[in-house]
């Protein structure tokens, strides 16, 4: 039997990924590029995965 947590993961796979506006993206890039912070740290702080910042 699949528990609720696993079921939620399965359901999310079929959803479109969240879209972030230009200001959010620009701010994330600034934190990494201009302030020299690690991408992983910035992603964690913003609650996104590192691929989101990388893209």
mmCIF entry with sequence, helices, sheets and N, C-alpha, C, O atoms, coordinates in Angstrom:
data_MODEL
# 
_entry.id   MODEL 
# 
_entity.id                         1 
_entity.type                       polymer 
_entity.pdbx_number_of_molecules   1 
# 
_entity_poly.entity_id                      1 
_entity_poly.type                           'polypeptide(L)' 
_entity_poly.nstd_linkage                   no 
_entity_poly.nstd_monomer                   no 
_entity_poly.pdbx_seq_one_letter_code       
;(UNK)(UNK)(UNK)(UNK)(UNK)(UNK)(UNK)(UNK)(UNK)(UNK)(UNK)(UNK)(UNK)(UNK)(UNK)(UNK)
(UNK)(UNK)(UNK)(UNK)(UNK)(UNK)(UNK)(UNK)(UNK)(UNK)(UNK)(UNK)(UNK)(UNK)(UNK)(UNK)
(UNK)(UNK)(UNK)(UNK)(UNK)(UNK)(UNK)(UNK)(UNK)(UNK)(UNK)(UNK)(UNK)(UNK)(UNK)(UNK)
(UNK)(UNK)(UNK)(UNK)(UNK)(UNK)(UNK)
;
_entity_poly.pdbx_seq_one_letter_code_can   XXXXXXXXXXXXXXXXXXXXXXXXXXXXXXXXXXXXXXXXXXXXXXXXXXXXXXX 
_entity_poly.pdbx_strand_id                 A 
# 
loop_
_entity_poly_seq.entity_id 
_entity_poly_seq.num 
_entity_poly_seq.mon_id 
_entity_poly_seq.hetero 
1 1  UNK n 
1 2  UNK n 
1 3  UNK n 
1 4  UNK n 
1 5  UNK n 
1 6  UNK n 
1 7  UNK n 
1 8  UNK n 
1 9  UNK n 
1 10 UNK n 
1 11 UNK n 
1 12 UNK n 
1 13 UNK n 
1 14 UNK n 
1 15 UNK n 
1 16 UNK n 
1 17 UNK n 
1 18 UNK n 
1 19 UNK n 
1 20 UNK n 
1 21 UNK n 
1 22 UNK n 
1 23 UNK n 
1 24 UNK n 
1 25 UNK n 
1 26 UNK n 
1 27 UNK n 
1 28 UNK n 
1 29 UNK n 
1 30 UNK n 
1 31 UNK n 
1 32 UNK n 
1 33 UNK n 
1 34 UNK n 
1 35 UNK n 
1 36 UNK n 
1 37 UNK n 
1 38 UNK n 
1 39 UNK n 
1 40 UNK n 
1 41 UNK n 
1 42 UNK n 
1 43 UNK n 
1 44 UNK n 
1 45 UNK n 
1 46 UNK n 
1 47 UNK n 
1 48 UNK n 
1 49 UNK n 
1 50 UNK n 
1 51 UNK n 
1 52 UNK n 
1 53 UNK n 
1 54 UNK n 
1 55 UNK n 
# 
_struct_asym.id          A 
_struct_asym.entity_id   1 
# 
loop_
_struct_conf.conf_type_id 
_struct_conf.id 
_struct_conf.pdbx_PDB_helix_id 
_struct_conf.beg_label_comp_id 
_struct_conf.beg_label_asym_id 
_struct_conf.beg_label_seq_id 
_struct_conf.pdbx_beg_PDB_ins_code 
_struct_conf.end_label_comp_id 
_struct_conf.end_label_asym_id 
_struct_conf.end_label_seq_id 
_struct_conf.pdbx_end_PDB_ins_code 
_struct_conf.beg_auth_comp_id 
_struct_conf.beg_auth_asym_id 
_struct_conf.beg_auth_seq_id 
_struct_conf.end_auth_comp_id 
_struct_conf.end_auth_asym_id 
_struct_conf.end_auth_seq_id 
_struct_conf.pdbx_PDB_helix_class 
_struct_conf.details 
_struct_conf.pdbx_PDB_helix_length 
HELX_P HELX_P1 AA1 UNK A 4  ? UNK A 12 ? UNK A 4  UNK A 12 1 ? 9  
HELX_P HELX_P2 AA2 UNK A 22 ? UNK A 33 ? UNK A 22 UNK A 33 1 ? 12 
HELX_P HELX_P3 AA3 UNK A 39 ? UNK A 46 ? UNK A 39 UNK A 46 1 ? 8  
HELX_P HELX_P4 AA4 UNK A 50 ? UNK A 54 ? UNK A 50 UNK A 54 1 ? 5  
# 
_struct_conf_type.id          HELX_P 
_struct_conf_type.criteria    ? 
_struct_conf_type.reference   ? 
# 
loop_
_atom_site.group_PDB 
_atom_site.id 
_atom_site.type_symbol 
_atom_site.label_atom_id 
_atom_site.label_alt_id 
_atom_site.label_comp_id 
_atom_site.label_asym_id 
_atom_site.label_entity_id 
_atom_site.label_seq_id 
_atom_site.pdbx_PDB_ins_code 
_atom_site.Cartn_x 
_atom_site.Cartn_y 
_atom_site.Cartn_z 
_atom_site.occupancy 
_atom_site.B_iso_or_equiv 
_atom_site.pdbx_formal_charge 
_atom_site.auth_seq_id 
_atom_site.auth_comp_id 
_atom_site.auth_asym_id 
_atom_site.auth_atom_id 
_atom_site.pdbx_PDB_model_num 
ATOM 1   N N  . UNK A 1 1  ? 0.844  -1.180 0.000   1.00 0.00 ? 1  UNK A N  1 
ATOM 2   C CA . UNK A 1 1  ? 0.000  0.000  0.000   1.00 0.00 ? 1  UNK A CA 1 
ATOM 3   C C  . UNK A 1 1  ? 0.896  1.252  0.000   1.00 0.00 ? 1  UNK A C  1 
ATOM 4   O O  . UNK A 1 1  ? 1.933  1.271  0.663   1.00 0.00 ? 1  UNK A O  1 
ATOM 5   N N  . UNK A 1 2  ? 0.503  2.278  -0.730  1.00 0.00 ? 2  UNK A N  1 
ATOM 6   C CA . UNK A 1 2  ? 1.259  3.531  -0.811  1.00 0.00 ? 2  UNK A CA 1 
ATOM 7   C C  . UNK A 1 2  ? 0.747  4.486  0.264   1.00 0.00 ? 2  UNK A C  1 
ATOM 8   O O  . UNK A 1 2  ? -0.458 4.712  0.380   1.00 0.00 ? 2  UNK A O  1 
ATOM 9   N N  . UNK A 1 3  ? 1.676  5.049  1.055   1.00 0.00 ? 3  UNK A N  1 
ATOM 10  C CA . UNK A 1 3  ? 1.250  6.004  2.075   1.00 0.00 ? 3  UNK A CA 1 
ATOM 11  C C  . UNK A 1 3  ? 0.995  7.378  1.451   1.00 0.00 ? 3  UNK A C  1 
ATOM 12  O O  . UNK A 1 3  ? 1.328  7.607  0.288   1.00 0.00 ? 3  UNK A O  1 
ATOM 13  N N  . UNK A 1 4  ? 0.413  8.274  2.213   1.00 0.00 ? 4  UNK A N  1 
ATOM 14  C CA . UNK A 1 4  ? 0.016  9.591  1.700   1.00 0.00 ? 4  UNK A CA 1 
ATOM 15  C C  . UNK A 1 4  ? 1.202  10.371 1.144   1.00 0.00 ? 4  UNK A C  1 
ATOM 16  O O  . UNK A 1 4  ? 1.079  11.028 0.109   1.00 0.00 ? 4  UNK A O  1 
ATOM 17  N N  . UNK A 1 5  ? 2.339  10.308 1.812   1.00 0.00 ? 5  UNK A N  1 
ATOM 18  C CA . UNK A 1 5  ? 3.527  11.036 1.361   1.00 0.00 ? 5  UNK A CA 1 
ATOM 19  C C  . UNK A 1 5  ? 3.955  10.567 -0.027  1.00 0.00 ? 5  UNK A C  1 
ATOM 20  O O  . UNK A 1 5  ? 4.254  11.390 -0.893  1.00 0.00 ? 5  UNK A O  1 
ATOM 21  N N  . UNK A 1 6  ? 3.987  9.269  -0.241  1.00 0.00 ? 6  UNK A N  1 
ATOM 22  C CA . UNK A 1 6  ? 4.346  8.713  -1.550  1.00 0.00 ? 6  UNK A CA 1 
ATOM 23  C C  . UNK A 1 6  ? 3.308  9.097  -2.591  1.00 0.00 ? 6  UNK A C  1 
ATOM 24  O O  . UNK A 1 6  ? 3.657  9.417  -3.727  1.00 0.00 ? 6  UNK A O  1 
ATOM 25  N N  . UNK A 1 7  ? 2.052  9.069  -2.219  1.00 0.00 ? 7  UNK A N  1 
ATOM 26  C CA . UNK A 1 7  ? 0.972  9.420  -3.136  1.00 0.00 ? 7  UNK A CA 1 
ATOM 27  C C  . UNK A 1 7  ? 1.114  10.874 -3.583  1.00 0.00 ? 7  UNK A C  1 
ATOM 28  O O  . UNK A 1 7  ? 0.932  11.178 -4.762  1.00 0.00 ? 7  UNK A O  1 
ATOM 29  N N  . UNK A 1 8  ? 1.435  11.767 -2.663  1.00 0.00 ? 8  UNK A N  1 
ATOM 30  C CA . UNK A 1 8  ? 1.628  13.180 -3.000  1.00 0.00 ? 8  UNK A CA 1 
ATOM 31  C C  . UNK A 1 8  ? 2.762  13.351 -3.996  1.00 0.00 ? 8  UNK A C  1 
ATOM 32  O O  . UNK A 1 8  ? 2.659  14.165 -4.914  1.00 0.00 ? 8  UNK A O  1 
ATOM 33  N N  . UNK A 1 9  ? 3.850  12.591 -3.828  1.00 0.00 ? 9  UNK A N  1 
ATOM 34  C CA . UNK A 1 9  ? 4.980  12.662 -4.752  1.00 0.00 ? 9  UNK A CA 1 
ATOM 35  C C  . UNK A 1 9  ? 4.555  12.246 -6.157  1.00 0.00 ? 9  UNK A C  1 
ATOM 36  O O  . UNK A 1 9  ? 4.924  12.885 -7.143  1.00 0.00 ? 9  UNK A O  1 
ATOM 37  N N  . UNK A 1 10 ? 3.783  11.179 -6.235  1.00 0.00 ? 10 UNK A N  1 
ATOM 38  C CA . UNK A 1 10 ? 3.328  10.676 -7.529  1.00 0.00 ? 10 UNK A CA 1 
ATOM 39  C C  . UNK A 1 10 ? 2.444  11.713 -8.205  1.00 0.00 ? 10 UNK A C  1 
ATOM 40  O O  . UNK A 1 10 ? 2.591  11.963 -9.401  1.00 0.00 ? 10 UNK A O  1 
ATOM 41  N N  . UNK A 1 11 ? 1.537  12.314 -7.464  1.00 0.00 ? 11 UNK A N  1 
ATOM 42  C CA . UNK A 1 11 ? 0.637  13.317 -8.022  1.00 0.00 ? 11 UNK A CA 1 
ATOM 43  C C  . UNK A 1 11 ? 1.402  14.535 -8.512  1.00 0.00 ? 11 UNK A C  1 
ATOM 44  O O  . UNK A 1 11 ? 1.054  15.087 -9.556  1.00 0.00 ? 11 UNK A O  1 
ATOM 45  N N  . UNK A 1 12 ? 2.420  14.971 -7.807  1.00 0.00 ? 12 UNK A N  1 
ATOM 46  C CA . UNK A 1 12 ? 3.188  16.154 -8.190  1.00 0.00 ? 12 UNK A CA 1 
ATOM 47  C C  . UNK A 1 12 ? 3.966  15.948 -9.473  1.00 0.00 ? 12 UNK A C  1 
ATOM 48  O O  . UNK A 1 12 ? 4.238  16.916 -10.183 1.00 0.00 ? 12 UNK A O  1 
ATOM 49  N N  . UNK A 1 13 ? 4.327  14.731 -9.789  1.00 0.00 ? 13 UNK A N  1 
ATOM 50  C CA . UNK A 1 13 ? 5.096  14.471 -11.001 1.00 0.00 ? 13 UNK A CA 1 
ATOM 51  C C  . UNK A 1 13 ? 4.324  14.874 -12.248 1.00 0.00 ? 13 UNK A C  1 
ATOM 52  O O  . UNK A 1 13 ? 4.923  15.139 -13.290 1.00 0.00 ? 13 UNK A O  1 
ATOM 53  N N  . UNK A 1 14 ? 3.015  14.921 -12.153 1.00 0.00 ? 14 UNK A N  1 
ATOM 54  C CA . UNK A 1 14 ? 2.195  15.237 -13.308 1.00 0.00 ? 14 UNK A CA 1 
ATOM 55  C C  . UNK A 1 14 ? 1.850  16.726 -13.390 1.00 0.00 ? 14 UNK A C  1 
ATOM 56  O O  . UNK A 1 14 ? 1.202  17.159 -14.343 1.00 0.00 ? 14 UNK A O  1 
ATOM 57  N N  . UNK A 1 15 ? 2.267  17.483 -12.429 1.00 0.00 ? 15 UNK A N  1 
ATOM 58  C CA . UNK A 1 15 ? 2.007  18.925 -12.419 1.00 0.00 ? 15 UNK A CA 1 
ATOM 59  C C  . UNK A 1 15 ? 3.138  19.667 -13.120 1.00 0.00 ? 15 UNK A C  1 
ATOM 60  O O  . UNK A 1 15 ? 4.282  19.215 -13.131 1.00 0.00 ? 15 UNK A O  1 
ATOM 61  N N  . UNK A 1 16 ? 2.801  20.807 -13.700 1.00 0.00 ? 16 UNK A N  1 
ATOM 62  C CA . UNK A 1 16 ? 3.826  21.650 -14.310 1.00 0.00 ? 16 UNK A CA 1 
ATOM 63  C C  . UNK A 1 16 ? 4.686  22.252 -13.199 1.00 0.00 ? 16 UNK A C  1 
ATOM 64  O O  . UNK A 1 16 ? 4.180  22.547 -12.116 1.00 0.00 ? 16 UNK A O  1 
ATOM 65  N N  . UNK A 1 17 ? 5.980  22.434 -13.461 1.00 0.00 ? 17 UNK A N  1 
ATOM 66  C CA . UNK A 1 17 ? 6.836  23.044 -12.435 1.00 0.00 ? 17 UNK A CA 1 
ATOM 67  C C  . UNK A 1 17 ? 6.423  24.498 -12.199 1.00 0.00 ? 17 UNK A C  1 
ATOM 68  O O  . UNK A 1 17 ? 5.866  25.136 -13.093 1.00 0.00 ? 17 UNK A O  1 
ATOM 69  N N  . UNK A 1 18 ? 6.692  25.018 -11.015 1.00 0.00 ? 18 UNK A N  1 
ATOM 70  C CA . UNK A 1 18 ? 6.316  26.408 -10.750 1.00 0.00 ? 18 UNK A CA 1 
ATOM 71  C C  . UNK A 1 18 ? 7.082  27.364 -11.657 1.00 0.00 ? 18 UNK A C  1 
ATOM 72  O O  . UNK A 1 18 ? 8.214  27.086 -12.052 1.00 0.00 ? 18 UNK A O  1 
ATOM 73  N N  . UNK A 1 19 ? 6.460  28.481 -11.980 1.00 0.00 ? 19 UNK A N  1 
ATOM 74  C CA . UNK A 1 19 ? 7.094  29.517 -12.803 1.00 0.00 ? 19 UNK A CA 1 
ATOM 75  C C  . UNK A 1 19 ? 7.486  30.675 -11.885 1.00 0.00 ? 19 UNK A C  1 
ATOM 76  O O  . UNK A 1 19 ? 6.726  31.071 -11.001 1.00 0.00 ? 19 UNK A O  1 
ATOM 77  N N  . UNK A 1 20 ? 8.666  31.200 -12.109 1.00 0.00 ? 20 UNK A N  1 
ATOM 78  C CA . UNK A 1 20 ? 9.160  32.302 -11.284 1.00 0.00 ? 20 UNK A CA 1 
ATOM 79  C C  . UNK A 1 20 ? 9.284  33.544 -12.157 1.00 0.00 ? 20 UNK A C  1 
ATOM 80  O O  . UNK A 1 20 ? 9.713  33.469 -13.308 1.00 0.00 ? 20 UNK A O  1 
ATOM 81  N N  . UNK A 1 21 ? 8.905  34.681 -11.594 1.00 0.00 ? 21 UNK A N  1 
ATOM 82  C CA . UNK A 1 21 ? 8.953  35.914 -12.385 1.00 0.00 ? 21 UNK A CA 1 
ATOM 83  C C  . UNK A 1 21 ? 10.389 36.407 -12.552 1.00 0.00 ? 21 UNK A C  1 
ATOM 84  O O  . UNK A 1 21 ? 11.311 35.913 -11.903 1.00 0.00 ? 21 UNK A O  1 
ATOM 85  N N  . UNK A 1 22 ? 10.558 37.388 -13.434 1.00 0.00 ? 22 UNK A N  1 
ATOM 86  C CA . UNK A 1 22 ? 11.889 37.898 -13.776 1.00 0.00 ? 22 UNK A CA 1 
ATOM 87  C C  . UNK A 1 22 ? 12.616 38.459 -12.553 1.00 0.00 ? 22 UNK A C  1 
ATOM 88  O O  . UNK A 1 22 ? 13.829 38.288 -12.429 1.00 0.00 ? 22 UNK A O  1 
ATOM 89  N N  . UNK A 1 23 ? 11.906 39.114 -11.663 1.00 0.00 ? 23 UNK A N  1 
ATOM 90  C CA . UNK A 1 23 ? 12.529 39.700 -10.473 1.00 0.00 ? 23 UNK A CA 1 
ATOM 91  C C  . UNK A 1 23 ? 13.110 38.622 -9.565  1.00 0.00 ? 23 UNK A C  1 
ATOM 92  O O  . UNK A 1 23 ? 14.200 38.788 -9.017  1.00 0.00 ? 23 UNK A O  1 
ATOM 93  N N  . UNK A 1 24 ? 12.383 37.520 -9.404  1.00 0.00 ? 24 UNK A N  1 
ATOM 94  C CA . UNK A 1 24 ? 12.864 36.417 -8.580  1.00 0.00 ? 24 UNK A CA 1 
ATOM 95  C C  . UNK A 1 24 ? 14.137 35.834 -9.184  1.00 0.00 ? 24 UNK A C  1 
ATOM 96  O O  . UNK A 1 24 ? 15.123 35.615 -8.481  1.00 0.00 ? 24 UNK A O  1 
ATOM 97  N N  . UNK A 1 25 ? 14.109 35.585 -10.489 1.00 0.00 ? 25 UNK A N  1 
ATOM 98  C CA . UNK A 1 25 ? 15.266 35.005 -11.174 1.00 0.00 ? 25 UNK A CA 1 
ATOM 99  C C  . UNK A 1 25 ? 16.476 35.926 -11.094 1.00 0.00 ? 25 UNK A C  1 
ATOM 100 O O  . UNK A 1 25 ? 17.595 35.483 -10.833 1.00 0.00 ? 25 UNK A O  1 
ATOM 101 N N  . UNK A 1 26 ? 16.236 37.210 -11.322 1.00 0.00 ? 26 UNK A N  1 
ATOM 102 C CA . UNK A 1 26 ? 17.321 38.199 -11.286 1.00 0.00 ? 26 UNK A CA 1 
ATOM 103 C C  . UNK A 1 26 ? 17.953 38.252 -9.894  1.00 0.00 ? 26 UNK A C  1 
ATOM 104 O O  . UNK A 1 26 ? 19.174 38.333 -9.763  1.00 0.00 ? 26 UNK A O  1 
ATOM 105 N N  . UNK A 1 27 ? 17.122 38.207 -8.867  1.00 0.00 ? 27 UNK A N  1 
ATOM 106 C CA . UNK A 1 27 ? 17.618 38.238 -7.492  1.00 0.00 ? 27 UNK A CA 1 
ATOM 107 C C  . UNK A 1 27 ? 18.452 37.011 -7.163  1.00 0.00 ? 27 UNK A C  1 
ATOM 108 O O  . UNK A 1 27 ? 19.492 37.115 -6.511  1.00 0.00 ? 27 UNK A O  1 
ATOM 109 N N  . UNK A 1 28 ? 17.996 35.848 -7.614  1.00 0.00 ? 28 UNK A N  1 
ATOM 110 C CA . UNK A 1 28 ? 18.736 34.613 -7.361  1.00 0.00 ? 28 UNK A CA 1 
ATOM 111 C C  . UNK A 1 28 ? 20.085 34.640 -8.068  1.00 0.00 ? 28 UNK A C  1 
ATOM 112 O O  . UNK A 1 28 ? 21.098 34.241 -7.493  1.00 0.00 ? 28 UNK A O  1 
ATOM 113 N N  . UNK A 1 29 ? 20.100 35.106 -9.301  1.00 0.00 ? 29 UNK A N  1 
ATOM 114 C CA . UNK A 1 29 ? 21.350 35.197 -10.063 1.00 0.00 ? 29 UNK A CA 1 
ATOM 115 C C  . UNK A 1 29 ? 22.308 36.174 -9.400  1.00 0.00 ? 29 UNK A C  1 
ATOM 116 O O  . UNK A 1 29 ? 23.509 35.914 -9.322  1.00 0.00 ? 29 UNK A O  1 
ATOM 117 N N  . UNK A 1 30 ? 21.781 37.298 -8.922  1.00 0.00 ? 30 UNK A N  1 
ATOM 118 C CA . UNK A 1 30 ? 22.614 38.304 -8.249  1.00 0.00 ? 30 UNK A CA 1 
ATOM 119 C C  . UNK A 1 30 ? 23.280 37.729 -7.007  1.00 0.00 ? 30 UNK A C  1 
ATOM 120 O O  . UNK A 1 30 ? 24.459 37.978 -6.753  1.00 0.00 ? 30 UNK A O  1 
ATOM 121 N N  . UNK A 1 31 ? 22.517 36.954 -6.231  1.00 0.00 ? 31 UNK A N  1 
ATOM 122 C CA . UNK A 1 31 ? 23.075 36.362 -5.015  1.00 0.00 ? 31 UNK A CA 1 
ATOM 123 C C  . UNK A 1 31 ? 24.249 35.437 -5.327  1.00 0.00 ? 31 UNK A C  1 
ATOM 124 O O  . UNK A 1 31 ? 25.221 35.384 -4.574  1.00 0.00 ? 31 UNK A O  1 
ATOM 125 N N  . UNK A 1 32 ? 24.156 34.714 -6.433  1.00 0.00 ? 32 UNK A N  1 
ATOM 126 C CA . UNK A 1 32 ? 25.220 33.775 -6.795  1.00 0.00 ? 32 UNK A CA 1 
ATOM 127 C C  . UNK A 1 32 ? 26.364 34.499 -7.501  1.00 0.00 ? 32 UNK A C  1 
ATOM 128 O O  . UNK A 1 32 ? 27.523 34.363 -7.109  1.00 0.00 ? 32 UNK A O  1 
ATOM 129 N N  . UNK A 1 33 ? 26.041 35.268 -8.542  1.00 0.00 ? 33 UNK A N  1 
ATOM 130 C CA . UNK A 1 33 ? 27.076 35.880 -9.382  1.00 0.00 ? 33 UNK A CA 1 
ATOM 131 C C  . UNK A 1 33 ? 27.773 37.066 -8.717  1.00 0.00 ? 33 UNK A C  1 
ATOM 132 O O  . UNK A 1 33 ? 29.002 37.133 -8.703  1.00 0.00 ? 33 UNK A O  1 
ATOM 133 N N  . UNK A 1 34 ? 27.001 37.997 -8.170  1.00 0.00 ? 34 UNK A N  1 
ATOM 134 C CA . UNK A 1 34 ? 27.596 39.223 -7.626  1.00 0.00 ? 34 UNK A CA 1 
ATOM 135 C C  . UNK A 1 34 ? 28.097 39.060 -6.195  1.00 0.00 ? 34 UNK A C  1 
ATOM 136 O O  . UNK A 1 34 ? 29.127 39.624 -5.823  1.00 0.00 ? 34 UNK A O  1 
ATOM 137 N N  . UNK A 1 35 ? 27.368 38.292 -5.398  1.00 0.00 ? 35 UNK A N  1 
ATOM 138 C CA . UNK A 1 35 ? 27.779 38.119 -4.004  1.00 0.00 ? 35 UNK A CA 1 
ATOM 139 C C  . UNK A 1 35 ? 28.664 36.897 -3.815  1.00 0.00 ? 35 UNK A C  1 
ATOM 140 O O  . UNK A 1 35 ? 29.230 36.695 -2.740  1.00 0.00 ? 35 UNK A O  1 
ATOM 141 N N  . UNK A 1 36 ? 28.785 36.085 -4.853  1.00 0.00 ? 36 UNK A N  1 
ATOM 142 C CA . UNK A 1 36 ? 29.662 34.921 -4.795  1.00 0.00 ? 36 UNK A CA 1 
ATOM 143 C C  . UNK A 1 36 ? 29.207 33.819 -3.860  1.00 0.00 ? 36 UNK A C  1 
ATOM 144 O O  . UNK A 1 36 ? 30.019 33.016 -3.399  1.00 0.00 ? 36 UNK A O  1 
ATOM 145 N N  . UNK A 1 37 ? 27.908 33.774 -3.574  1.00 0.00 ? 37 UNK A N  1 
ATOM 146 C CA . UNK A 1 37 ? 27.394 32.743 -2.675  1.00 0.00 ? 37 UNK A CA 1 
ATOM 147 C C  . UNK A 1 37 ? 27.224 31.423 -3.423  1.00 0.00 ? 37 UNK A C  1 
ATOM 148 O O  . UNK A 1 37 ? 26.938 31.431 -4.620  1.00 0.00 ? 37 UNK A O  1 
ATOM 149 N N  . UNK A 1 38 ? 27.393 30.308 -2.752  1.00 0.00 ? 38 UNK A N  1 
ATOM 150 C CA . UNK A 1 38 ? 27.214 29.001 -3.407  1.00 0.00 ? 38 UNK A CA 1 
ATOM 151 C C  . UNK A 1 38 ? 25.771 28.820 -3.884  1.00 0.00 ? 38 UNK A C  1 
ATOM 152 O O  . UNK A 1 38 ? 24.821 29.192 -3.195  1.00 0.00 ? 38 UNK A O  1 
ATOM 153 N N  . UNK A 1 39 ? 25.632 28.245 -5.066  1.00 0.00 ? 39 UNK A N  1 
ATOM 154 C CA . UNK A 1 39 ? 24.315 28.020 -5.652  1.00 0.00 ? 39 UNK A CA 1 
ATOM 155 C C  . UNK A 1 39 ? 23.436 27.175 -4.730  1.00 0.00 ? 39 UNK A C  1 
ATOM 156 O O  . UNK A 1 39 ? 22.246 27.448 -4.578  1.00 0.00 ? 39 UNK A O  1 
ATOM 157 N N  . UNK A 1 40 ? 24.021 26.161 -4.125  1.00 0.00 ? 40 UNK A N  1 
ATOM 158 C CA . UNK A 1 40 ? 23.254 25.283 -3.232  1.00 0.00 ? 40 UNK A CA 1 
ATOM 159 C C  . UNK A 1 40 ? 22.683 26.063 -2.041  1.00 0.00 ? 40 UNK A C  1 
ATOM 160 O O  . UNK A 1 40 ? 21.536 25.856 -1.643  1.00 0.00 ? 40 UNK A O  1 
ATOM 161 N N  . UNK A 1 41 ? 23.492 26.955 -1.484  1.00 0.00 ? 41 UNK A N  1 
ATOM 162 C CA . UNK A 1 41 ? 23.061 27.757 -0.333  1.00 0.00 ? 41 UNK A CA 1 
ATOM 163 C C  . UNK A 1 41 ? 21.899 28.685 -0.719  1.00 0.00 ? 41 UNK A C  1 
ATOM 164 O O  . UNK A 1 41 ? 20.912 28.792 0.009   1.00 0.00 ? 41 UNK A O  1 
ATOM 165 N N  . UNK A 1 42 ? 22.029 29.345 -1.859  1.00 0.00 ? 42 UNK A N  1 
ATOM 166 C CA . UNK A 1 42 ? 20.984 30.268 -2.327  1.00 0.00 ? 42 UNK A CA 1 
ATOM 167 C C  . UNK A 1 42 ? 19.700 29.489 -2.615  1.00 0.00 ? 42 UNK A C  1 
ATOM 168 O O  . UNK A 1 42 ? 18.613 29.924 -2.236  1.00 0.00 ? 42 UNK A O  1 
ATOM 169 N N  . UNK A 1 43 ? 19.821 28.354 -3.275  1.00 0.00 ? 43 UNK A N  1 
ATOM 170 C CA . UNK A 1 43 ? 18.647 27.535 -3.587  1.00 0.00 ? 43 UNK A CA 1 
ATOM 171 C C  . UNK A 1 43 ? 17.923 27.115 -2.316  1.00 0.00 ? 43 UNK A C  1 
ATOM 172 O O  . UNK A 1 43 ? 16.696 27.184 -2.244  1.00 0.00 ? 43 UNK A O  1 
ATOM 173 N N  . UNK A 1 44 ? 18.673 26.683 -1.322  1.00 0.00 ? 44 UNK A N  1 
ATOM 174 C CA . UNK A 1 44 ? 18.081 26.286 -0.039  1.00 0.00 ? 44 UNK A CA 1 
ATOM 175 C C  . UNK A 1 44 ? 17.345 27.447 0.609   1.00 0.00 ? 44 UNK A C  1 
ATOM 176 O O  . UNK A 1 44 ? 16.224 27.296 1.094   1.00 0.00 ? 44 UNK A O  1 
ATOM 177 N N  . UNK A 1 45 ? 17.984 28.599 0.612   1.00 0.00 ? 45 UNK A N  1 
ATOM 178 C CA . UNK A 1 45 ? 17.394 29.794 1.218   1.00 0.00 ? 45 UNK A CA 1 
ATOM 179 C C  . UNK A 1 45 ? 16.093 30.196 0.522   1.00 0.00 ? 45 UNK A C  1 
ATOM 180 O O  . UNK A 1 45 ? 15.139 30.621 1.174   1.00 0.00 ? 45 UNK A O  1 
ATOM 181 N N  . UNK A 1 46 ? 16.062 30.059 -0.801  1.00 0.00 ? 46 UNK A N  1 
ATOM 182 C CA . UNK A 1 46 ? 14.887 30.455 -1.577  1.00 0.00 ? 46 UNK A CA 1 
ATOM 183 C C  . UNK A 1 46 ? 13.836 29.356 -1.675  1.00 0.00 ? 46 UNK A C  1 
ATOM 184 O O  . UNK A 1 46 ? 12.720 29.594 -2.136  1.00 0.00 ? 46 UNK A O  1 
ATOM 185 N N  . UNK A 1 47 ? 14.198 28.153 -1.240  1.00 0.00 ? 47 UNK A N  1 
ATOM 186 C CA . UNK A 1 47 ? 13.247 27.052 -1.277  1.00 0.00 ? 47 UNK A CA 1 
ATOM 187 C C  . UNK A 1 47 ? 13.047 26.455 -2.663  1.00 0.00 ? 47 UNK A C  1 
ATOM 188 O O  . UNK A 1 47 ? 11.964 25.966 -2.987  1.00 0.00 ? 47 UNK A O  1 
ATOM 189 N N  . UNK A 1 48 ? 14.100 26.498 -3.480  1.00 0.00 ? 48 UNK A N  1 
ATOM 190 C CA . UNK A 1 48 ? 14.047 25.916 -4.826  1.00 0.00 ? 48 UNK A CA 1 
ATOM 191 C C  . UNK A 1 48 ? 15.206 24.945 -4.989  1.00 0.00 ? 48 UNK A C  1 
ATOM 192 O O  . UNK A 1 48 ? 16.122 24.924 -4.166  1.00 0.00 ? 48 UNK A O  1 
ATOM 193 N N  . UNK A 1 49 ? 15.170 24.140 -6.050  1.00 0.00 ? 49 UNK A N  1 
ATOM 194 C CA . UNK A 1 49 ? 16.298 23.233 -6.286  1.00 0.00 ? 49 UNK A CA 1 
ATOM 195 C C  . UNK A 1 49 ? 17.390 23.982 -7.063  1.00 0.00 ? 49 UNK A C  1 
ATOM 196 O O  . UNK A 1 49 ? 17.123 25.006 -7.692  1.00 0.00 ? 49 UNK A O  1 
ATOM 197 N N  . UNK A 1 50 ? 18.590 23.473 -7.011  1.00 0.00 ? 50 UNK A N  1 
ATOM 198 C CA . UNK A 1 50 ? 19.718 24.157 -7.686  1.00 0.00 ? 50 UNK A CA 1 
ATOM 199 C C  . UNK A 1 50 ? 19.511 24.245 -9.184  1.00 0.00 ? 50 UNK A C  1 
ATOM 200 O O  . UNK A 1 50 ? 19.994 25.187 -9.812  1.00 0.00 ? 50 UNK A O  1 
ATOM 201 N N  . UNK A 1 51 ? 18.808 23.293 -9.774  1.00 0.00 ? 51 UNK A N  1 
ATOM 202 C CA . UNK A 1 51 ? 18.553 23.350 -11.216 1.00 0.00 ? 51 UNK A CA 1 
ATOM 203 C C  . UNK A 1 51 ? 17.724 24.577 -11.593 1.00 0.00 ? 51 UNK A C  1 
ATOM 204 O O  . UNK A 1 51 ? 17.881 25.119 -12.688 1.00 0.00 ? 51 UNK A O  1 
ATOM 205 N N  . UNK A 1 52 ? 16.854 25.013 -10.701 1.00 0.00 ? 52 UNK A N  1 
ATOM 206 C CA . UNK A 1 52 ? 16.055 26.198 -10.957 1.00 0.00 ? 52 UNK A CA 1 
ATOM 207 C C  . UNK A 1 52 ? 16.933 27.428 -11.112 1.00 0.00 ? 52 UNK A C  1 
ATOM 208 O O  . UNK A 1 52 ? 16.684 28.266 -11.978 1.00 0.00 ? 52 UNK A O  1 
ATOM 209 N N  . UNK A 1 53 ? 17.943 27.538 -10.291 1.00 0.00 ? 53 UNK A N  1 
ATOM 210 C CA . UNK A 1 53 ? 18.855 28.678 -10.370 1.00 0.00 ? 53 UNK A CA 1 
ATOM 211 C C  . UNK A 1 53 ? 19.779 28.530 -11.564 1.00 0.00 ? 53 UNK A C  1 
ATOM 212 O O  . UNK A 1 53 ? 20.075 29.506 -12.253 1.00 0.00 ? 53 UNK A O  1 
ATOM 213 N N  . UNK A 1 54 ? 20.225 27.332 -11.803 1.00 0.00 ? 54 UNK A N  1 
ATOM 214 C CA . UNK A 1 54 ? 21.145 27.075 -12.911 1.00 0.00 ? 54 UNK A CA 1 
ATOM 215 C C  . UNK A 1 54 ? 20.497 27.410 -14.251 1.00 0.00 ? 54 UNK A C  1 
ATOM 216 O O  . UNK A 1 54 ? 21.163 27.913 -15.157 1.00 0.00 ? 54 UNK A O  1 
ATOM 217 N N  . UNK A 1 55 ? 19.219 27.137 -14.376 1.00 0.00 ? 55 UNK A N  1 
ATOM 218 C CA . UNK A 1 55 ? 18.497 27.407 -15.625 1.00 0.00 ? 55 UNK A CA 1 
ATOM 219 C C  . UNK A 1 55 ? 18.120 28.846 -15.679 1.00 0.00 ? 55 UNK A C  1 
ATOM 220 O O  . UNK A 1 55 ? 17.503 29.287 -16.649 1.00 0.00 ? 55 UNK A O  1 
# 
